[in-house]
Amino acid sequence: MAHPRIIALATANPVAQFSQEELLTISPYTDERRRGFFLHSGIERRHLYLDKTSFRPTETTDELNARYREGSIEIGCKAIRRALELAACSAQEIDFLATTSCTGRLCPGLDAYFVREFRMKEGIQRVHVGDMGCASAMIALQQAHNYLIAFPGHRALIVSAEICSSTYYLDDSLETAVANAIFADGAAAAILASEGPGIEVLGHMSLVRPEYLGLMGFTYPNGRPRILLSKEIRGIATSMIKTLTEGILARYHLKQEEIRFWVLHSAGRGVLERAQRAMRLSDDDLAFSRGVLRQYGNMSSATALFVLNEVVKSGQASPGDLGLMIALGPGFCAEGALLRW
């Protein structure tokens, strides 16, 4: 049986990009510790769905919601359009659509807007992954993989669209300052098929640790989203990445040295540094993850697909090369996929 494969992958961002120094000028942070979260984050710039000339961090909840709606649809459509062009297929050929977003709420959801915009078929099957945070694209990839196993010959589309800038929150907490320093806006789209050239998705594995449920997610004081981001996450995330990697390698009878590409979610500088030490990875192994963090920041669910896209664009992969793709999310979870070029 042929493995489902990614036949096209594309990304999109808002036009406006900001250096960390620029963002500090419109933030309320004046103390060295909070400023350090921006300046020592491993991030040089971020794309945000904001108007550089008029933005002030005083938006109402209604204004945040409106900006999320407009931005997520806009950049999501850009990513879809580019992916369809790369796959040389029409939107009417898509049989299954999985959308992911955790930075806002829409009803009807993003999927409905994309179906209308691209005039997709009336019988298209859809699923939205909404509250699995940065791991959401991996869950969508699982669902697309499972769909294509059940319906060979069909095509599936994954779209991750995040407007993290619609979730900023200003208070005295260090964790909100960290969140404001690293999260960014972006969208990614991947088209999968059960045949043709592409990156094979050999299988998936999940690791869920509900004892850490309270360490990451959102709270909603007065209805406004506020990121929950415990400082304990870095250590726990590292342990879970290592455990998940060992599980995938054991399941497929592989050694770590056989993994050519490490497609790790660019969660933050500290998480990547700890994962590198714990798993004895080289700087080259994490070059793509660090590159995405540096140039884009953490775009929540879209980020892992951005990292994979950088691998593809590099042209370094050869037929038969293996890749391990891992993202983390609230719950607390680690989600992984084994890939083959």
N, C-alpha and C positions, 0 to 999 in steps of 0.2 A: 504494500500500500504506500502510495506517495505521501510524503509529509506536506502539510500546508506550508506555503512559503510567502514571504513578503516580497511582492513584485514591484512595489513603488513606495517611496517614503519622501515626505516633504515637510517643511516647517515654515512658519510665518510668525512675524512679530509686529507690534505696533511701530509706526514710523519713528516716533520720538524715542531717543535714547539719552540716557543720563549717566554721567560719571558719578562715582560715589561722592566726590567733592561737591558736585552740583546738588545732589540730593541733600547733603548736609546743610546747604544754604537755605533750603525750604523746610528743614526739620526744626523742631524745637530744642534739639540736643546741643548743649554747650559744654558739658563735662567731658573730660578726656576718656573716661571709660566707655561711655556710649558712643562717642565719636570714633573710638577705636574699633567698635563693632563694624562700622562702615569701612574704615581705612585699612583694617587688617583682616579683611574677610576673604581674601583671595579673589575678589570680584573687582574688575575695572569699570565695567559699565553694565547697565540694565536697560532693557526696553520696557517702557511703561505706557499704558493707554491714558496719557495725560496731555494736556495742552501746556507746553512749556511757558507760554506767555501769561497764562491766566490762572494756573492751578494754585490753590491755597489749601493746606491740610485742615479745612474746616467744613468739609462736605457733610450734608445730612445723610441719613440712612437711605432716603429715597434717591438722592443723587448718586450714592454709591451703587445702588441697585440698577439705576438707569445706565450708568457707565459700564457696569458688568454686562448687562444685556447687549448693549451696542458693541462693545469691544469683543466679547466672546464670539458673537455671530460674525463680525467682520474678519477677525484673524482666523477663525475656524474655516470660513469660506475660502480665504486665501490659500490655506494649507490644502484643502480638498481640491481646489482647482489645479494647483501645482501637481498634486499626486495623480490626478486623473490624466494630466498631460504626460507625465512620466510613464504611466502604465499604458498609454495610448488606448484608453477605454472611455466609454461614456458613462455618465452617472446612471443611466438606465440599465446598465449591466450589473450594478451593485445589488446583491440579493440580501445582504445583512449589514446593518449599521450599528456600531457600538460607539457611543459618545462618552466622554469622561470630563467632569469638571466638579471641583469642590469649592470654588471661590465665589459662588453666587447661586441663586435659585431662579429657575424659570419654570413656568407651567402655562402652556405646553413647553416641553424641554427643548434643548438644543437640537436634538434629533429631528423634531418636527420642523424647525426653521431650516435645517439643512435639506430635508426632503423637499420642502417647498422651493427653496432657492435653486436647487439643481433639478427639479422636476423628476425626482426618482420614482420608481415604479410604485403603484398603489399597494402591491403585495409585499413590499420590503419588510423584513423582520428587523426589529430594533430592540436595543437595550441601552439603558443609561446607567453608568456607574458614577454615583454622585458623592459618596461620603467615605471613600477609601483613600483620600488624600493623594500623596505623591505616588502611591502604588497603583492608582486607578488604571493607568494605561496597561499595566501588566495583567490586571484582571480582564480588561477588554481584549487583550491579546489572547488570553486563555479562552474567552467566549468565542472569539472569531475562529480560533484553532478548532475548538470543539464543533462549531457549526460546520466548518469545511470537512471535518472527518465524517459528519453525518450526511452532508450534502456535497459530495465531490462534484467538481465541475462548476460550482457556484463561485461567486466572488464576495469578499467581505471588506468593509471599510471601517477603520478605527479613526476616531477624531478626538484628540485631547485639546481642549481650549480653556486656558486659565487667565483670569485677570486678577492676579494677586494684589494689585494696587487698589482694588476695591475692598480690601480687607484690612487696610492699615488701621491701627488703633493707637491713640496717644494717652499714655498714663505714666506712672513712675516706675513701672515694672521693667526689670532688665530683659525679660523674655520678649516683651513686645518690641523693645528697642532692637533686639537681635532679629526678630522677624522683619521689622521695617528695613533692616540693613541688608537682607539677603534675598527676599522674594521678588519675583519679577513676572512679566506678562509674556505669554507665548502660546503657540498652537502647533500641533503636529498631526499629520494624517498619514496613515499607512494602508495600503491596499494589499489584501492577501488573496491567493488563489491556491488551488490544489494541484496546479500544473504550471509548467513554464519556468523560465529562469528566475532566480530570486534567492533570498536567504531562507533556508528551511528552518522551521520551528519544530525541533525534535521532541520537545516536551516541556512540562512545567512542574514547579513544586512550590508549595506555600508553607509558610511557617507563621503560626499565629500564637501570640503569647498574651492572653487576656489579662494576666496579672499586671500588665503594664498599661491597662486601658486608659488610665488617667494622665498619661505623660504627654500625649499629643492630640491635637484636634482643634475644635473651635468652641468657645463659649459665646453667648449672645447677650451681653449686658445691655438692657434697654433696646433689644432687637438689633444691635450693631455687632457684626462679627469681630471677635477678638481671638487671635491665634494663641493656643496653648502649646508651649514648647519648653518642656522641662530640660534642665541642664543634664539630667541623667541619661538623656536620649543617646548621646554620643557613645557612651560605653555599652549600653544595651544594644544599640544598632550594630556596633562592631561585632559583638558576640553573635547576633542573629545572622549577620551576613556570613560570618565564618561557618556557623552551623548549617545554614542553607546551602552554602557552597559544598561542604562536605557531603551533604545528603544527595545533591545532584550528581556529584562525581561518583559516589558509591552506586547510585541507581543505574548509571550508564557505564559503569566499569571504566572510569577514566582517572587519569592522574592530573594533578593541578597543572603540570608542565604542558599538558596537551591543549590547554585553553590558550588560544592565540589572542583573543580580544576580550578585555574586561569592560563590559558596558555597565558601569555602576552609576546609579542615580547621583547626580551632583548635589547631594543634600546640603553640604557645607564644608568648609575647609577642615574643621575638626573631625568630622565623620570620615572623610577621605583619608586624612593622615592616620587616624587610628586603624582604619581598615587596612591600609598599606602595611603598617607595622605588624598587625596581628596575622596577616596572611602572607607576609614576606613578598609583597608585590613590588615590582620595580617602578621607577618614575615613568618609564615608557608604558607600563601597564595602565597607569592612571592618567596618561596624557590627555586622552579624549574627555574624560570626566572633568578633569581640572580645566581644560580648555573651554568647555561649555560653561562651567561655573564662572570663569574669568570674564568671558565675553557676554554672558546672558544672565547670570545669577541662577537662582533656584526657581524654576517655573512650575513647580508642583508636578502634576501628572504628566505634563508634556516633556519634562526634562529627560527622562530615560530615552525617549524617542529622538530627542535632539542629539544625545550622545551617540546613539546608533547611527544617526544620519552623518555625524562627523566621521565615523569609521568608514561608512560607505563612500563619502566624498574624498577621503584620503587616497583611495585606490590601492591600499596596502593589502587588502584581502585576496587570497588565492583560493581556488576551488578546494574544498575539503577542510578549510580552516574552521575551527570551532570558536564560538563566542559564548560568554556567560553574561546574561543581562539580569540585573537585580535592582529592585526599587523597594523603598520602605514606606510604610504608611501607618496611620493611627489604628489602634486596635489591640496591641501593637503588632504589626505584621511585616514580614519580608516576603517578597514575591520574586520568583526567579524563572528564567526560561533559558533552555539550551538551544543555541543557534548553530547552523552550519552553512558555510558559503559554498 
